[in-house]
Amino acid sequence: MTRQELPADPREAFNPSDYYSIAAVCKTLNVSRGLIIGALEAKDLNAVKTGTRIRIRGKELNQWITPYA
């Protein structure tokens, strides 16, 4: 399995209409789970809770990472 590389334009890193788990986001961006959870707690990222799972929309992720790229 190969690691997904970020595209040159960070707004294209995630499909805007899809929802991603925290684990998938951490793996794609190669960041810690604490960073994503911290962003959720600080309301920098919006998430949807489905049962016991938390999902983050791709559009939100793309907007969040754009200033850092």
Secondary structure, DSSP 4 states (H G I P E B T S, - for coil): -PPPPPPSSGGGSS-TT-EEEHHHHHHHHT--HHHHHHHHHTTSS--EEETTEEEEEHHHHHHHHGGG-
